[in-house]
Amino acid sequence: MPERIEDRCGPYLIIGGVLKDVPQAIAYLGGQVVTKEEAEDPETAVRCLKERLADEQSRLLAAREDGVPSAEEYASALASLFPKVEQQTLEQVRHHVRVPGGRLTMRDLSRVTGQIPDEVQKTHASIGRALGRLLQFDPKPPRIERPALPIAVIAEPSGSLTPFEREWTLREQARQGLAAALDLVPPES
């Protein structure tokens, strides 16, 4: 019997083994423990946990409105990323949430953060990419250049085709979920 078993189920990392003489498997999301399963051996615990997570994921994905994650899903995903996300990135997300209507351009955000628009876009794309991976959500709006595409996980593009002048409006579910995870009350739209 192997000492440690590693497997994946969607965004979850599953680690199986024996802890305090109890064969078990533990599921992690972004470094946080999500759930556990005990069984007669680690292999069975991993298999059972993987099946349970797959069933839960299927139900969750099927329950989404138009395929968009719920506010609770966004909040949970962002909370699981906190240990890995730089404070500057969180401040940028906070600002986007606080803007009435959740709509701004990367140039608007760069004025507030003091960063150049390209860096702001990269930061927003990195948080979008990380959330998209955890949420298993990968929207592909038309006419959006590849570097900005991951932003669509949290916001919908509109207006200008010029990258830094394009308006990004936070998806309402993302706005509510990110606000909850960041302990903010977003302004009315």
LINQUI-V417862 format. One record per helix or strand. SS is the DSSP state (h for helix, s for strand). FROM is the first residue (numbers start at 0). TO is the last residue. Records with the same first field share a line. If there is no record, write none. Layout:
# LINQUI-V417862
SS=FROM-TO ; FROM-TO
This chain:
# LINQUI-V417862
s=3-8 ; 11-18 ; 21-28 ; 31-37 ; 64-64 ; 67-67 ; 102-104 ; 154-157 ; 166-169
h=41-62 ; 70-83 ; 86-97 ; 99-101 ; 105-112 ; 116-134 ; 145-152 ; 171-180
